[in-house]
Structure formats: structure tokens, C-alpha cells
Amino acid sequence: MVKAVILVKSPKKLIAAKLGKMNFIYNSFPVSGQFDAVAFVEVKSLSEIREITTKIQMIPGVERTETMMEIQ
């Protein structure tokens, strides 16, 4: 399994709730600071992380994302 944390910059207030409804995101919540929400992802392959990140970036209002992968 591949785990990642995706940080999302979006002024939309409900962005964390939208993220939580996406497949493979098992937790999301709003945060303060440079980013507005965090999404925790667990998938079978690295390519799926890229697909999820692309889907997040297509949500209206998302300005940018940053992905951090778990290293073992």
C-alpha cells in the first residue's frame, strides 16, 4: 500500500468535506496556516496518487496542492 498526505490550498470553506467524499481519501480536515485542508490517502500504487491529486486540482476553487509520500 502507498500512503500519502495531500495539502490543499483553497479559500472554499467546505473543501475538507468535499475531499472526504472522494475515493481512497480516508480522512480529511480543515487546517490553519499556508494550506486550508489536509487529505490522507491510501492506495495500491503510486500512479493512483497522481490520479487523486489531479482530481483534487480539478475541484473549483483549489489553487494548489502539495503531496507528501510515506517513506518506508
N, CA, C and O atoms as a CHARMM CRD file, in Angstrom:
* protein
*
  288
    1    1 MET  N      0.82900  -1.18800   0.00000 PROA 1      0.00000
    2    1 MET  CA     0.00000   0.00000   0.00000 PROA 1      0.00000
    3    1 MET  C      0.86900   1.24400   0.00000 PROA 1      0.00000
    4    1 MET  O      1.95700   1.26400   0.57500 PROA 1      0.00000
    5    2 VAL  N      0.36800   2.27500  -0.65300 PROA 2      0.00000
    6    2 VAL  CA     1.05000   3.56200  -0.71200 PROA 2      0.00000
    7    2 VAL  C      0.20000   4.56300   0.07000 PROA 2      0.00000
    8    2 VAL  O     -0.99700   4.70700  -0.17600 PROA 2      0.00000
    9    3 LYS  N      0.83900   5.24800   1.01300 PROA 3      0.00000
   10    3 LYS  CA     0.13900   6.25600   1.80900 PROA 3      0.00000
   11    3 LYS  C      0.72300   7.62600   1.49900 PROA 3      0.00000
   12    3 LYS  O      1.92000   7.76900   1.25000 PROA 3      0.00000
   13    4 ALA  N     -0.15100   8.63500   1.52100 PROA 4      0.00000
   14    4 ALA  CA     0.28600   9.99800   1.26300 PROA 4      0.00000
   15    4 ALA  C     -0.59800  10.97900   2.01400 PROA 4      0.00000
   16    4 ALA  O     -1.73000  10.67300   2.38700 PROA 4      0.00000
   17    5 VAL  N     -0.05000  12.15600   2.22100 PROA 5      0.00000
   18    5 VAL  CA    -0.79000  13.28800   2.76900 PROA 5      0.00000
   19    5 VAL  C     -0.80400  14.34500   1.67500 PROA 5      0.00000
   20    5 VAL  O      0.24000  14.70000   1.12700 PROA 5      0.00000
   21    6 ILE  N     -1.99600  14.84500   1.36300 PROA 6      0.00000
   22    6 ILE  CA    -2.11500  15.88700   0.34700 PROA 6      0.00000
   23    6 ILE  C     -2.61200  17.15500   1.02600 PROA 6      0.00000
   24    6 ILE  O     -3.68100  17.17300   1.63600 PROA 6      0.00000
   25    7 LEU  N     -1.82000  18.21100   0.90900 PROA 7      0.00000
   26    7 LEU  CA    -2.19100  19.52200   1.44500 PROA 7      0.00000
   27    7 LEU  C     -2.89300  20.29800   0.33000 PROA 7      0.00000
   28    7 LEU  O     -2.45100  20.28100  -0.81800 PROA 7      0.00000
   29    8 VAL  N     -3.98100  20.97500   0.67400 PROA 8      0.00000
   30    8 VAL  CA    -4.78500  21.65800  -0.34200 PROA 8      0.00000
   31    8 VAL  C     -4.98700  23.11700   0.03900 PROA 8      0.00000
   32    8 VAL  O     -5.40000  23.43600   1.15400 PROA 8      0.00000
   33    9 LYS  N     -4.68300  24.00300  -0.92000 PROA 9      0.00000
   34    9 LYS  CA    -4.92300  25.43700  -0.75600 PROA 9      0.00000
   35    9 LYS  C     -6.19300  25.79600  -1.50700 PROA 9      0.00000
   36    9 LYS  O     -6.25400  25.68300  -2.73100 PROA 9      0.00000
   37   10 SER  N     -7.21400  26.23300  -0.76200 PROA 10     0.00000
   38   10 SER  CA    -8.48800  26.60500  -1.37400 PROA 10     0.00000
   39   10 SER  C     -9.26200  27.48400  -0.41100 PROA 10     0.00000
   40   10 SER  O     -9.46700  27.09900   0.74000 PROA 10     0.00000
   41   11 PRO  N     -9.69900  28.65700  -0.85400 PROA 11     0.00000
   42   11 PRO  CA   -10.47600  29.51400   0.02800 PROA 11     0.00000
   43   11 PRO  C    -11.89600  28.99000   0.29400 PROA 11     0.00000
   44   11 PRO  O    -12.60600  29.52700   1.14400 PROA 11     0.00000
   45   12 LYS  N    -12.30300  27.95100  -0.42800 PROA 12     0.00000
   46   12 LYS  CA   -13.63300  27.37500  -0.20600 PROA 12     0.00000
   47   12 LYS  C    -13.70900  26.78900   1.19300 PROA 12     0.00000
   48   12 LYS  O    -12.83300  26.02000   1.59100 PROA 12     0.00000
   49   13 LYS  N    -14.73600  27.14000   1.94000 PROA 13     0.00000
   50   13 LYS  CA   -14.84700  26.71100   3.33000 PROA 13     0.00000
   51   13 LYS  C    -15.11400  25.21700   3.48500 PROA 13     0.00000
   52   13 LYS  O    -14.72600  24.63000   4.49500 PROA 13     0.00000
   53   14 LEU  N    -15.75300  24.60300   2.53100 PROA 14     0.00000
   54   14 LEU  CA   -16.12600  23.20200   2.67200 PROA 14     0.00000
   55   14 LEU  C    -15.20400  22.26000   1.90000 PROA 14     0.00000
   56   14 LEU  O    -15.59400  21.13000   1.60700 PROA 14     0.00000
   57   15 ILE  N    -13.99900  22.69900   1.56900 PROA 15     0.00000
   58   15 ILE  CA   -13.11000  21.86900   0.76600 PROA 15     0.00000
   59   15 ILE  C    -12.77100  20.55600   1.48400 PROA 15     0.00000
   60   15 ILE  O    -12.68900  19.51500   0.83100 PROA 15     0.00000
   61   16 ALA  N    -12.57600  20.57600   2.78500 PROA 16     0.00000
   62   16 ALA  CA   -12.25100  19.34400   3.51600 PROA 16     0.00000
   63   16 ALA  C    -13.39400  18.33900   3.43100 PROA 16     0.00000
   64   16 ALA  O    -13.15400  17.13700   3.31300 PROA 16     0.00000
   65   17 ALA  N    -14.62500  18.81600   3.49100 PROA 17     0.00000
   66   17 ALA  CA   -15.77900  17.92000   3.37000 PROA 17     0.00000
   67   17 ALA  C    -15.84500  17.30200   1.98100 PROA 17     0.00000
   68   17 ALA  O    -16.15900  16.12000   1.84300 PROA 17     0.00000
   69   18 LYS  N    -15.55200  18.08900   0.95400 PROA 18     0.00000
   70   18 LYS  CA   -15.53900  17.55800  -0.41800 PROA 18     0.00000
   71   18 LYS  C    -14.45500  16.49400  -0.57600 PROA 18     0.00000
   72   18 LYS  O    -14.67500  15.46600  -1.21600 PROA 18     0.00000
   73   19 LEU  N    -13.29400  16.74700   0.00600 PROA 19     0.00000
   74   19 LEU  CA   -12.20000  15.78700  -0.08200 PROA 19     0.00000
   75   19 LEU  C    -12.58200  14.47300   0.58700 PROA 19     0.00000
   76   19 LEU  O    -12.25800  13.39600   0.08500 PROA 19     0.00000
   77   20 GLY  N    -13.26500  14.56400   1.71100 PROA 20     0.00000
   78   20 GLY  CA   -13.65900  13.37000   2.45700 PROA 20     0.00000
   79   20 GLY  C    -14.61800  12.46300   1.71300 PROA 20     0.00000
   80   20 GLY  O    -14.76500  11.29400   2.06900 PROA 20     0.00000
   81   21 LYS  N    -15.26600  12.97700   0.69600 PROA 21     0.00000
   82   21 LYS  CA   -16.20700  12.17600  -0.09800 PROA 21     0.00000
   83   21 LYS  C    -15.53800  11.47900  -1.27300 PROA 21     0.00000
   84   21 LYS  O    -16.17500  10.68900  -1.97000 PROA 21     0.00000
   85   22 MET  N    -14.25700  11.76500  -1.50000 PROA 22     0.00000
   86   22 MET  CA   -13.55400  11.16500  -2.63700 PROA 22     0.00000
   87   22 MET  C    -13.05200   9.76600  -2.28800 PROA 22     0.00000
   88   22 MET  O    -12.72300   9.47900  -1.13700 PROA 22     0.00000
   89   23 ASN  N    -12.99900   8.90500  -3.29900 PROA 23     0.00000
   90   23 ASN  CA   -12.47800   7.55500  -3.11200 PROA 23     0.00000
   91   23 ASN  C    -11.02300   7.60200  -2.68400 PROA 23     0.00000
   92   23 ASN  O    -10.27100   8.47200  -3.12400 PROA 23     0.00000
   93   24 PHE  N    -10.62800   6.68500  -1.84000 PROA 24     0.00000
   94   24 PHE  CA    -9.26100   6.47900  -1.36400 PROA 24     0.00000
   95   24 PHE  C     -8.78700   7.50800  -0.34900 PROA 24     0.00000
   96   24 PHE  O     -7.69900   7.36200   0.20700 PROA 24     0.00000
   97   25 ILE  N     -9.58400   8.55500  -0.09400 PROA 25     0.00000
   98   25 ILE  CA    -9.23700   9.50100   0.97100 PROA 25     0.00000
   99   25 ILE  C     -9.95000   9.01000   2.22500 PROA 25     0.00000
  100   25 ILE  O    -11.17900   9.01300   2.30100 PROA 25     0.00000
  101   26 TYR  N     -9.15000   8.58700   3.21100 PROA 26     0.00000
  102   26 TYR  CA    -9.76400   8.00200   4.40100 PROA 26     0.00000
  103   26 TYR  C     -9.92100   8.99300   5.55000 PROA 26     0.00000
  104   26 TYR  O    -10.55100   8.67800   6.56000 PROA 26     0.00000
  105   27 ASN  N     -9.35200  10.18500   5.40400 PROA 27     0.00000
  106   27 ASN  CA    -9.55900  11.22000   6.40500 PROA 27     0.00000
  107   27 ASN  C     -9.20500  12.57200   5.79000 PROA 27     0.00000
  108   27 ASN  O     -8.26800  12.67300   4.99800 PROA 27     0.00000
  109   28 SER  N     -9.94600  13.59200   6.14900 PROA 28     0.00000
  110   28 SER  CA    -9.62500  14.95300   5.71400 PROA 28     0.00000
  111   28 SER  C    -10.19300  15.93200   6.72800 PROA 28     0.00000
  112   28 SER  O    -11.21800  15.67500   7.36000 PROA 28     0.00000
  113   29 PHE  N     -9.51300  17.04600   6.86900 PROA 29     0.00000
  114   29 PHE  CA    -9.98900  18.05600   7.80400 PROA 29     0.00000
  115   29 PHE  C     -9.37700  19.40800   7.45800 PROA 29     0.00000
  116   29 PHE  O     -8.31300  19.47200   6.84300 PROA 29     0.00000
  117   30 PRO  N    -10.05400  20.49800   7.85500 PROA 30     0.00000
  118   30 PRO  CA    -9.50800  21.83400   7.61200 PROA 30     0.00000
  119   30 PRO  C     -8.34900  22.10500   8.56800 PROA 30     0.00000
  120   30 PRO  O     -8.30800  21.57700   9.67900 PROA 30     0.00000
  121   31 VAL  N     -7.41000  22.93700   8.11700 PROA 31     0.00000
  122   31 VAL  CA    -6.26700  23.31400   8.94000 PROA 31     0.00000
  123   31 VAL  C     -6.01500  24.81100   8.79300 PROA 31     0.00000
  124   31 VAL  O     -6.49400  25.44800   7.85500 PROA 31     0.00000
  125   32 SER  N     -5.26000  25.35200   9.73100 PROA 32     0.00000
  126   32 SER  CA    -4.84900  26.74300   9.61500 PROA 32     0.00000
  127   32 SER  C     -3.42300  26.77600   9.09000 PROA 32     0.00000
  128   32 SER  O     -2.70000  25.78300   9.16800 PROA 32     0.00000
  129   33 GLY  N     -3.02700  27.91100   8.56100 PROA 33     0.00000
  130   33 GLY  CA    -1.67600  28.04400   8.04700 PROA 33     0.00000
  131   33 GLY  C     -1.67000  28.26200   6.54700 PROA 33     0.00000
  132   33 GLY  O     -2.62800  28.78900   5.98300 PROA 33     0.00000
  133   34 GLN  N     -0.58400  27.85300   5.90200 PROA 34     0.00000
  134   34 GLN  CA    -0.40300  28.07600   4.47200 PROA 34     0.00000
  135   34 GLN  C     -1.43700  27.32400   3.63400 PROA 34     0.00000
  136   34 GLN  O     -1.83500  27.80400   2.57300 PROA 34     0.00000
  137   35 PHE  N     -1.87400  26.15300   4.09600 PROA 35     0.00000
  138   35 PHE  CA    -2.87400  25.36500   3.38600 PROA 35     0.00000
  139   35 PHE  C     -4.18600  25.39500   4.16000 PROA 35     0.00000
  140   35 PHE  O     -4.22400  25.77100   5.33200 PROA 35     0.00000
  141   36 ASP  N     -5.26000  24.99100   3.48600 PROA 36     0.00000
  142   36 ASP  CA    -6.58800  25.07200   4.08800 PROA 36     0.00000
  143   36 ASP  C     -7.18400  23.72200   4.47300 PROA 36     0.00000
  144   36 ASP  O     -8.12000  23.66200   5.27100 PROA 36     0.00000
  145   37 ALA  N     -6.65000  22.63900   3.91000 PROA 37     0.00000
  146   37 ALA  CA    -7.16500  21.30800   4.22200 PROA 37     0.00000
  147   37 ALA  C     -6.06600  20.26900   4.03300 PROA 37     0.00000
  148   37 ALA  O     -5.10800  20.46700   3.28600 PROA 37     0.00000
  149   38 VAL  N     -6.24400  19.14800   4.74300 PROA 38     0.00000
  150   38 VAL  CA    -5.33600  18.00700   4.63800 PROA 38     0.00000
  151   38 VAL  C     -6.16700  16.78600   4.28100 PROA 38     0.00000
  152   38 VAL  O     -7.25200  16.57700   4.82400 PROA 38     0.00000
  153   39 ALA  N     -5.64400  15.97700   3.35800 PROA 39     0.00000
  154   39 ALA  CA    -6.30900  14.72700   2.98200 PROA 39     0.00000
  155   39 ALA  C     -5.32100  13.57400   3.14500 PROA 39     0.00000
  156   39 ALA  O     -4.18400  13.65500   2.68000 PROA 39     0.00000
  157   40 PHE  N     -5.75500  12.50800   3.80300 PROA 40     0.00000
  158   40 PHE  CA    -4.93800  11.31100   3.96300 PROA 40     0.00000
  159   40 PHE  C     -5.40500  10.26600   2.96100 PROA 40     0.00000
  160   40 PHE  O     -6.59300   9.95300   2.88100 PROA 40     0.00000
  161   41 VAL  N     -4.46100   9.72900   2.20000 PROA 41     0.00000
  162   41 VAL  CA    -4.77200   8.83300   1.08700 PROA 41     0.00000
  163   41 VAL  C     -4.05200   7.50200   1.28800 PROA 41     0.00000
  164   41 VAL  O     -2.91000   7.46500   1.74700 PROA 41     0.00000
  165   42 GLU  N     -4.73200   6.41200   0.93800 PROA 42     0.00000
  166   42 GLU  CA    -4.11200   5.08400   0.93700 PROA 42     0.00000
  167   42 GLU  C     -4.58400   4.34300  -0.30800 PROA 42     0.00000
  168   42 GLU  O     -5.77800   4.10300  -0.48200 PROA 42     0.00000
  169   43 VAL  N     -3.63700   3.98300  -1.17000 PROA 43     0.00000
  170   43 VAL  CA    -3.94900   3.31200  -2.43200 PROA 43     0.00000
  171   43 VAL  C     -2.96000   2.15900  -2.65700 PROA 43     0.00000
  172   43 VAL  O     -2.03500   1.95600  -1.87000 PROA 43     0.00000
  173   44 LYS  N     -3.17100   1.42600  -3.72200 PROA 44     0.00000
  174   44 LYS  CA    -2.31600   0.28000  -4.01800 PROA 44     0.00000
  175   44 LYS  C     -1.05700   0.65000  -4.80100 PROA 44     0.00000
  176   44 LYS  O     -0.03000  -0.01500  -4.66100 PROA 44     0.00000
  177   45 SER  N     -1.12100   1.70400  -5.62700 PROA 45     0.00000
  178   45 SER  CA     0.04000   2.03100  -6.46200 PROA 45     0.00000
  179   45 SER  C      0.31000   3.53100  -6.48200 PROA 45     0.00000
  180   45 SER  O     -0.57500   4.34600  -6.22300 PROA 45     0.00000
  181   46 LEU  N      1.53600   3.86500  -6.79200 PROA 46     0.00000
  182   46 LEU  CA     1.96200   5.25700  -6.85500 PROA 46     0.00000
  183   46 LEU  C      1.18900   6.05100  -7.91000 PROA 46     0.00000
  184   46 LEU  O      0.89200   7.22900  -7.70700 PROA 46     0.00000
  185   47 SER  N      0.87000   5.41700  -9.01900 PROA 47     0.00000
  186   47 SER  CA     0.13800   6.12300 -10.08200 PROA 47     0.00000
  187   47 SER  C     -1.24700   6.57800  -9.61700 PROA 47     0.00000
  188   47 SER  O     -1.77000   7.57500 -10.11400 PROA 47     0.00000
  189   48 GLU  N     -1.83300   5.86300  -8.68000 PROA 48     0.00000
  190   48 GLU  CA    -3.14900   6.26100  -8.16000 PROA 48     0.00000
  191   48 GLU  C     -3.06400   7.56900  -7.37600 PROA 48     0.00000
  192   48 GLU  O     -4.01900   8.34600  -7.36200 PROA 48     0.00000
  193   49 ILE  N     -1.93200   7.81400  -6.72700 PROA 49     0.00000
  194   49 ILE  CA    -1.74800   9.07400  -6.00800 PROA 49     0.00000
  195   49 ILE  C     -1.82400  10.23700  -6.98400 PROA 49     0.00000
  196   49 ILE  O     -2.46600  11.25000  -6.71000 PROA 49     0.00000
  197   50 ARG  N     -1.16900  10.08300  -8.11500 PROA 50     0.00000
  198   50 ARG  CA    -1.18800  11.14200  -9.14000 PROA 50     0.00000
  199   50 ARG  C     -2.61300  11.38000  -9.63300 PROA 50     0.00000
  200   50 ARG  O     -3.01200  12.52900  -9.82600 PROA 50     0.00000
  201   51 GLU  N     -3.38100  10.31800  -9.83900 PROA 51     0.00000
  202   51 GLU  CA    -4.76700  10.44900 -10.30500 PROA 51     0.00000
  203   51 GLU  C     -5.61800  11.19600  -9.28300 PROA 51     0.00000
  204   51 GLU  O     -6.41000  12.06300  -9.65100 PROA 51     0.00000
  205   52 ILE  N     -5.46000  10.86700  -8.01400 PROA 52     0.00000
  206   52 ILE  CA    -6.23100  11.53000  -6.96200 PROA 52     0.00000
  207   52 ILE  C     -5.84800  13.00600  -6.87100 PROA 52     0.00000
  208   52 ILE  O     -6.71500  13.87100  -6.74500 PROA 52     0.00000
  209   53 THR  N     -4.55800  13.28900  -6.93500 PROA 53     0.00000
  210   53 THR  CA    -4.09700  14.67600  -6.89100 PROA 53     0.00000
  211   53 THR  C     -4.67000  15.47700  -8.05500 PROA 53     0.00000
  212   53 THR  O     -5.09500  16.61800  -7.87400 PROA 53     0.00000
  213   54 THR  N     -4.68500  14.89100  -9.23600 PROA 54     0.00000
  214   54 THR  CA    -5.25500  15.56700 -10.41000 PROA 54     0.00000
  215   54 THR  C     -6.73500  15.85200 -10.20000 PROA 54     0.00000
  216   54 THR  O     -7.20800  16.93600 -10.54200 PROA 54     0.00000
  217   55 LYS  N     -7.47600  14.89300  -9.64000 PROA 55     0.00000
  218   55 LYS  CA    -8.90600  15.09900  -9.37300 PROA 55     0.00000
  219   55 LYS  C     -9.11700  16.22200  -8.36400 PROA 55     0.00000
  220   55 LYS  O    -10.03400  17.03000  -8.51100 PROA 55     0.00000
  221   56 ILE  N     -8.27000  16.27300  -7.33900 PROA 56     0.00000
  222   56 ILE  CA    -8.38600  17.34200  -6.34500 PROA 56     0.00000
  223   56 ILE  C     -8.12400  18.70100  -6.99400 PROA 56     0.00000
  224   56 ILE  O     -8.82800  19.67100  -6.71500 PROA 56     0.00000
  225   57 GLN  N     -7.11700  18.76700  -7.85300 PROA 57     0.00000
  226   57 GLN  CA    -6.77900  20.02900  -8.50500 PROA 57     0.00000
  227   57 GLN  C     -7.87500  20.50400  -9.45400 PROA 57     0.00000
  228   57 GLN  O     -7.92100  21.68700  -9.79100 PROA 57     0.00000
  229   58 MET  N     -8.74500  19.61800  -9.88700 PROA 58     0.00000
  230   58 MET  CA    -9.84400  19.97800 -10.78300 PROA 58     0.00000
  231   58 MET  C    -11.06700  20.50500 -10.03200 PROA 58     0.00000
  232   58 MET  O    -11.99800  21.00800 -10.66200 PROA 58     0.00000
  233   59 ILE  N    -11.08700  20.39900  -8.70400 PROA 59     0.00000
  234   59 ILE  CA   -12.20600  20.91700  -7.91700 PROA 59     0.00000
  235   59 ILE  C    -12.19400  22.44500  -8.01800 PROA 59     0.00000
  236   59 ILE  O    -11.16100  23.06800  -7.77500 PROA 59     0.00000
  237   60 PRO  N    -13.32600  23.05400  -8.37400 PROA 60     0.00000
  238   60 PRO  CA   -13.36500  24.51900  -8.47200 PROA 60     0.00000
  239   60 PRO  C    -12.93100  25.17500  -7.16200 PROA 60     0.00000
  240   60 PRO  O    -13.40800  24.81200  -6.08700 PROA 60     0.00000
  241   61 GLY  N    -12.02900  26.13600  -7.26300 PROA 61     0.00000
  242   61 GLY  CA   -11.54400  26.85600  -6.09200 PROA 61     0.00000
  243   61 GLY  C    -10.21000  26.35900  -5.55400 PROA 61     0.00000
  244   61 GLY  O     -9.56800  27.05500  -4.76800 PROA 61     0.00000
  245   62 VAL  N     -9.78300  25.17100  -5.96000 PROA 62     0.00000
  246   62 VAL  CA    -8.49500  24.67300  -5.48900 PROA 62     0.00000
  247   62 VAL  C     -7.39100  25.43300  -6.21000 PROA 62     0.00000
  248   62 VAL  O     -7.32800  25.44100  -7.44000 PROA 62     0.00000
  249   63 GLU  N     -6.53200  26.06400  -5.44000 PROA 63     0.00000
  250   63 GLU  CA    -5.45100  26.87100  -6.01100 PROA 63     0.00000
  251   63 GLU  C     -4.17700  26.05800  -6.21800 PROA 63     0.00000
  252   63 GLU  O     -3.48500  26.21900  -7.22300 PROA 63     0.00000
  253   64 ARG  N     -3.87300  25.18100  -5.25700 PROA 64     0.00000
  254   64 ARG  CA    -2.69200  24.33400  -5.40900 PROA 64     0.00000
  255   64 ARG  C     -2.72500  23.19800  -4.40600 PROA 64     0.00000
  256   64 ARG  O     -3.48700  23.22400  -3.43900 PROA 64     0.00000
  257   65 THR  N     -1.88800  22.19800  -4.65000 PROA 65     0.00000
  258   65 THR  CA    -1.75500  21.07300  -3.73800 PROA 65     0.00000
  259   65 THR  C     -0.27900  20.77800  -3.52000 PROA 65     0.00000
  260   65 THR  O      0.57700  21.16800  -4.31400 PROA 65     0.00000
  261   66 GLU  N     -0.00700  20.08900  -2.43800 PROA 66     0.00000
  262   66 GLU  CA     1.34100  19.57800  -2.18700 PROA 66     0.00000
  263   66 GLU  C      1.17900  18.17200  -1.62300 PROA 66     0.00000
  264   66 GLU  O      0.42800  17.96100  -0.67100 PROA 66     0.00000
  265   67 THR  N      1.87700  17.22600  -2.20700 PROA 67     0.00000
  266   67 THR  CA     1.74100  15.82500  -1.80600 PROA 67     0.00000
  267   67 THR  C      2.99900  15.34500  -1.11000 PROA 67     0.00000
  268   67 THR  O      4.11200  15.56600  -1.58800 PROA 67     0.00000
  269   68 MET  N      2.81400  14.69200   0.01400 PROA 68     0.00000
  270   68 MET  CA     3.92100  14.10600   0.76100 PROA 68     0.00000
  271   68 MET  C      3.66900  12.61000   0.87500 PROA 68     0.00000
  272   68 MET  O      2.63500  12.18000   1.38600 PROA 68     0.00000
  273   69 MET  N      4.62300  11.82800   0.39600 PROA 69     0.00000
  274   69 MET  CA     4.50200  10.37000   0.38100 PROA 69     0.00000
  275   69 MET  C      5.15800   9.76400   1.61300 PROA 69     0.00000
  276   69 MET  O      6.17900  10.25300   2.09600 PROA 69     0.00000
  277   70 GLU  N      4.55300   8.69100   2.11200 PROA 70     0.00000
  278   70 GLU  CA     5.17000   7.94800   3.21300 PROA 70     0.00000
  279   70 GLU  C      6.38800   7.19300   2.66500 PROA 70     0.00000
  280   70 GLU  O      6.32000   6.57900   1.60100 PROA 70     0.00000
  281   71 ILE  N      7.48100   7.24700   3.39300 PROA 71     0.00000
  282   71 ILE  CA     8.69200   6.53200   3.00500 PROA 71     0.00000
  283   71 ILE  C      8.94900   5.43300   4.01900 PROA 71     0.00000
  284   71 ILE  O      8.89200   5.65900   5.22800 PROA 71     0.00000
  285   72 GLN  N      9.23400   4.24200   3.51300 PROA 72     0.00000
  286   72 GLN  CA     9.48600   3.12500   4.43100 PROA 72     0.00000
  287   72 GLN  C     10.89000   2.62400   4.29100 PROA 72     0.00000
  288   72 GLN  O     11.28300   1.68500   4.98400 PROA 72     0.00000
